[in-house]
Amino acid sequence: MKVVNVIPPCYISSAYGNALGDETLEDIATAFLGIDAEFIGVLEIGLNDGISGRVTLDTDMLSNIKAQVGDVMSGRQRFHEHYLRQRPMLLIWQRASHALLHTLDLKHYVPGHQELMYAIDTIIRNIERLATPLNDLLSAAAIKSVLDREDRAIIRLRMLQLDEMLDIYHHRMSST
């Protein structure tokens, strides 16, 4: 019997609690939210279809997260005070990264792989662009001491996931 982890509830928007109160944290959250949206898009377009993984993505849960992302991006809601420490987003990042990298491995076996490669390249470029300000923002947050230990732990894991995915992507693209 296969053991499957189901993603727990995720609170991105202030509709589920208090709003994030610090401008520096909001800037960091905004950068992460753009990357979240890209990864959600990866899963939504079906790059996760048929990929074995450790995480089950419930369609209702993914729709709820996408709606919360949309609410925050549109300004209808603010960030939830604990958005930066949401483990479910880390799981989504892991699943989407796995899907992107797995799809690269299949590129020669997928009909229309040129279009697929263009789509993946566009996603990666968007993620890199969105991640560009994060180091400066995180440095500013460290100087102001506005991140608590739990926030720092999840952010560190997100950044490691992001760096690993980008490193593997660029290595695979340079070796083809």
C-alpha positions, 0 to 999 in steps of 0.5 A, a space after each residue: 500500500 502506497 503512503 500518500 501525504 495530503 496537503 493540509 489547509 493553507 491560509 494565504 489571505 486575510 480572509 482566514 485570519 489577521 493580516 500581515 502587518 509589516 511592509 517588509 514582510 508584505 514585500 517578501 510575501 508579494 515576491 513569494 506569491 508570484 512564484 506560488 502563482 507560477 507553481 500553481 499554474 504548473 500543476 493546474 495545466 496538468 504537468 503533474 498528470 501521471 507523475 508519481 509523487 509523495 503528495 496528493 493534490 486535491 482539486 478543491 484545495 488547489 482551487 481554494 489556494 488559487 482563489 486566495 492567491 487571486 484575492 491577494 493579487 487583486 487587492 481584495 484581501 491582504 496576506 494572512 499573518 502566517 502566510 510566510 510559514 505555510 508548509 502547504 506552499 512548500 509542498 506545492 513548490 516541491 510537487 511543481 518543481 518535480 513536475 517541471 523537471 520530470 517533464 524535461 526528462 520526457 521532452 523527446 517522448 512528448 508530441 509537440 515537445 517544442 511547445 512544451 519546452 517553450 512553456 517550461 522555459 517561460 515558467 522558469 524565466 518568470 520564476 527567476 524574475 520574481 525571485 530576483 528581489 528576494 535576497 535583498 528583501 530577506 536581508 532587509 527583513 534580517 536587519 529589521 528582525 521582523 522574521 520569526 524562527 518559524 518564518 525563517 525556517 519555511 523561507 529557507 526551505 522554499 529558497 533551497 527548493 527554488 535553488 535546487 530546481 533552478 540548478 537542475 533545470 539549468 544543468 539539464 538545459 546546458 547538457 542537451 
